[in-house]
Amino acid sequence: MSTLLEVSDVVTCYGRIQALRGVSLRVEAGRVTCLLGPNGAGKTTLMMTVTGLLKPQSGDIAFMGKRIAGVSPSTIVKSGLALVPENRLVFKDMTVLENLDAGAITRTDRVKVREDRERLLDRFPRLRERAGQQAGTLSGGEQQMLAIARALMSNPSLLLMDEPSVGLAPLVVQEIFEVIAELKKDGVSIFLVEQNVHMALRVADHFYLMDHGRIAFDGDAQALAEDEVIRRAYLGDRR
């Protein structure tokens, strides 16, 4: 199994505050890798560092064997990595179709872009129904679907998803995770940041737990479920 993303001893700071304190992890091709952790643990900081929005103070990041630490976000997107950001962040004044086209802005294969847009509208029929609507008029779940589809329009080798369930009703969360499961079945490689451990256990192959800017757990679903501290803190097990 090949490694798509490798983060090696990365330190990222906000001024004098270390948000990431020597983080190392791997994301394998064809799998869903999940990063768990409480608010403030550094999960979003890691996503921003991987995508070039923040520059690490030290350490290294390799994507598909090439160093990307400190590289511009646009270059990273062109290399095949796409982010579904926390809180969706769709372009609210643009239509659904315009948002999808924005996701393909780095691509030059316009015929294939149109084909991919049609394929994604087939995958997300509610987006097709609302193709001409401004994204800001969509429900939270529909905006999340649009954010996922927009990221997929870049035709990424790796999809990063930052807290896709945040702020959504339980039934919508279930629907979003069904989409993630379908993407996995289709062979899409996913690096998922999530706090909903119960839902993540349904789709993820490998787990990391981040706490205070460090990796505190590294293992598969069975090891995660058997870890007493994680059971008590994240799974509600009070035995």
Phi and psi in degrees as a GROMACS rama.xvg file:
@    title "Ramachandran Plot"
@    xaxis  label "Phi"
@    yaxis  label "Psi"
@TYPE xy
-90.1957  147.607  SER-2
-88.7757  122.505  THR-3
-85.3502  -47.7562  LEU-4
-125.971  130.593  LEU-5
-130.998  118.045  GLU-6
-104.285  125.305  VAL-7
-124.969  107.8  SER-8
51.7798  46.2605  ASP-9
-82.3059  131.937  VAL-10
-118.09  124.125  VAL-11
-126.877  134.928  THR-12
-123.154  150.489  CYS-13
-110.26  99.2463  TYR-14
64.4033  -122.125  GLY-15
-92.5986  -2.64298  ARG-16
-91.2754  123.285  ILE-17
-82.1521  112.99  GLN-18
-88.0155  -36.6448  ALA-19
-116.446  128.626  LEU-20
-120.451  69.9109  ARG-21
78.7105  50.8512  GLY-22
-82.2188  131.803  VAL-23
-133.456  133.76  SER-24
-163.784  167.794  LEU-25
-132.038  146.2  ARG-26
-121.913  121.509  VAL-27
-93.684  149.956  GLU-28
-64.6319  140.653  ALA-29
76.9304  9.60786  GLY-30
-124.468  164.34  ARG-31
-103.975  115.666  VAL-32
-106.616  128.72  THR-33
-115.041  133.063  CYS-34
-107.449  115.723  LEU-35
-101.636  166.68  LEU-36
153.817  156.139  GLY-37
-73.1885  169.835  PRO-38
-58.1161  137.956  ASN-39
83.0753  4.27296  GLY-40
-74.8405  -21.5496  ALA-41
114.6  7.39209  GLY-42
-63.5748  -50.5897  LYS-43
-66.8511  -34.6518  THR-44
-59.9257  -39.9385  THR-45
-63.3493  -45.087  LEU-46
-59.3296  -43.8691  MET-47
-66.6875  -32.8966  MET-48
-71.4945  -43.2226  THR-49
-62.248  -39.2463  VAL-50
-86.8141  2.82086  THR-51
87.8098  2.23524  GLY-52
-75.4228  -23.448  LEU-53
-127.126  146.639  LEU-54
-101.325  127.29  LYS-55
-69.2113  146.327  PRO-56
-73.9467  -34.54  GLN-57
-156.45  173.18  SER-58
92.0232  -175.443  GLY-59
-143.452  155.572  ASP-60
-135.118  127.731  ILE-61
-122.239  134.073  ALA-62
-123.492  121.008  PHE-63
52.3442  40.2239  MET-64
82.5233  -1.85909  GLY-65
-112.673  139.12  LYS-66
-69.8663  128.885  ARG-67
-123.826  0.86342  ILE-68
-61.7424  123.046  ALA-69
83.9911  -1.79598  GLY-70
-78.0038  153.121  VAL-71
-65.9063  148.83  SER-72
-56.3962  -40.1075  PRO-73
-64.3193  -37.6399  SER-74
-66.6045  -38.5509  THR-75
-65.8935  -41.9472  ILE-76
-60.7474  -43.4744  VAL-77
-63.4394  -26.7344  LYS-78
-76.162  -12.6914  SER-79
116.195  23.0877  GLY-80
-120.952  130.423  LEU-81
-132.116  145.98  ALA-82
-115.513  131.478  LEU-83
-97.6385  104.657  VAL-84
-74.6616  160.107  PRO-85
-60.4456  143.976  GLU-86
61.8158  21.731  ASN-87
70.4414  -55.6819  ARG-88
52.725  45.2322  LEU-89
-70.7755  162.132  VAL-90
-82.9916  98.41  PHE-91
-66.5608  -28.4968  LYS-92
-87.8389  -2.38952  ASP-93
-102.728  153.885  MET-94
-72.3508  169.767  THR-95
-57.1262  -47.1048  VAL-96
-63.7477  -39.7246  LEU-97
-65.8391  -35.9697  GLU-98
-63.1951  -43.2555  ASN-99
-63.0784  -43.0294  LEU-100
-63.8848  -34.9765  ASP-101
-62.9442  -32.0558  ALA-102
-66.9936  -19.9878  GLY-103
-104.888  19.3454  ALA-104
-63.5393  -26.3234  ILE-105
-85.9178  -4.46979  THR-106
-94.0344  148.699  ARG-107
-114.044  -7.96025  THR-108
-85.5363  77.1968  ASP-109
-62.4702  -35.0356  ARG-110
-64.5095  -46.2501  VAL-111
-65.4893  -34.5367  LYS-112
-60.2289  -45.3681  VAL-113
-63.3217  -40.0675  ARG-114
-63.7991  -42.3134  GLU-115
-65.6815  -37.4733  ASP-116
-63.5046  -42.8448  ARG-117
-64.5494  -39.9435  GLU-118
-63.179  -41.1591  ARG-119
-71.7662  -34.1825  LEU-120
-67.3283  -30.2049  LEU-121
-69.4351  -38.4885  ASP-122
-68.5574  -36.0652  ARG-123
-118.103  77.8536  PHE-124
-58.4391  -28.8705  PRO-125
-67.2841  -29.8192  ARG-126
-69.3533  -35.75  LEU-127
-64.2464  -41.8853  ARG-128
-61.3782  -29.1525  GLU-129
-111.931  24.6321  ARG-130
-54.9317  -36.5347  ALA-131
-93.9745  -0.559368  GLY-132
-80.8555  150.849  GLN-133
-68.0018  139.728  GLN-134
-61.31  -29.0334  ALA-135
-67.1577  -14.6491  GLY-136
-90.8935  -4.70926  THR-137
-79.1637  158.09  LEU-138
-70.0373  167.949  SER-139
-58.9862  -42.0399  GLY-140
-66.0559  -39.4735  GLY-141
-67.075  -36.9916  GLU-142
-64.9667  -36.9555  GLN-143
-66.1522  -40.9638  GLN-144
-62.0136  -39.6499  MET-145
-65.3202  -40.8612  LEU-146
-62.2659  -39.6638  ALA-147
-66.1449  -47.6886  ILE-148
-63.0004  -39.9545  ALA-149
-60.5835  -43.5961  ARG-150
-64.1753  -39.1493  ALA-151
-67.6722  -21.9546  LEU-152
-64.6628  -19.0776  MET-153
-80.6165  -1.86447  SER-154
56.728  56.0881  ASN-155
-77.182  153.627  PRO-156
-82.842  -24.3997  SER-157
-140.434  129.567  LEU-158
-104.857  121.519  LEU-159
-98.4237  130.467  LEU-160
-126.375  117.594  MET-161
-103.061  105.065  ASP-162
52.4922  58.295  GLU-163
-65.2014  -17.5069  PRO-164
-94.4295  -5.35503  SER-165
-64.286  132.414  VAL-166
75.9168  9.69303  GLY-167
-108.83  150.456  LEU-168
-66.8443  152.282  ALA-169
-51.7072  -42.9604  PRO-170
-65.9261  -35.1961  LEU-171
-71.3545  -38.7599  VAL-172
-58.4778  -43.7967  VAL-173
-60.4287  -40.5029  GLN-174
-65.3568  -40.8695  GLU-175
-63.7639  -40.4293  ILE-176
-72.1404  -26.7263  PHE-177
-65.0439  -37.7208  GLU-178
-63.3923  -44.023  VAL-179
-61.0917  -41.957  ILE-180
-63.0027  -39.5192  ALA-181
-66.0393  -41.4775  GLU-182
-62.1668  -41.3048  LEU-183
-61.1089  -43.949  LYS-184
-60.9582  -32.3886  LYS-185
-81.0649  -0.37699  ASP-186
91.4086  11.1118  GLY-187
-75.3256  129.615  VAL-188
-83.9841  131.567  SER-189
-132.453  133.971  ILE-190
-111.242  110.423  PHE-191
-110.483  124.305  LEU-192
-99.1853  127.468  VAL-193
-155.503  149.389  GLU-194
-106.124  -17.1634  GLN-195
-82.0161  88.6458  ASN-196
-64.1167  -39.6132  VAL-197
-59.8818  -42.7917  HIS-198
-72.1608  -39.0417  MET-199
-62.2973  -35.4429  ALA-200
-62.3151  -22.1409  LEU-201
-76.6034  -24.1749  ARG-202
-121.572  -25.6501  VAL-203
-85.7986  147.219  ALA-204
-95.5249  -32.6668  ASP-205
-141.052  146.656  HIS-206
-127.255  143.009  PHE-207
-123.637  144.879  TYR-208
-116.865  126.174  LEU-209
-105.943  136.788  MET-210
-144.401  124.577  ASP-211
51.4469  43.6192  HIS-212
78.6583  8.6225  GLY-213
-127.594  156.81  ARG-214
-82.6038  119.366  ILE-215
-105.193  -13.02  ALA-216
-150.672  143.607  PHE-217
-147.813  107.934  ASP-218
-177.928  179.368  GLY-219
-86.3342  -178.271  ASP-220
-61.6088  -39.9715  ALA-221
-64.498  -44.5049  GLN-222
-63.6833  -36.7789  ALA-223
-63.5539  -47.2544  LEU-224
-66.966  -25.4634  ALA-225
-90.4545  -9.69704  GLU-226
-76.0517  118.584  ASP-227
-61.9663  -42.7898  GLU-228
-63.8905  -42.9797  VAL-229
-68.1645  -39.7371  ILE-230
-57.5368  -43.7355  ARG-231
-72.5909  -42.0425  ARG-232
-81.4344  -33.8138  ALA-233
-118.108  -22.7438  TYR-234
-108.173  0.956204  LEU-235
72.2187  19.6572  GLY-236
-84.2335  117.212  ASP-237
-107.103  19.6455  ARG-238
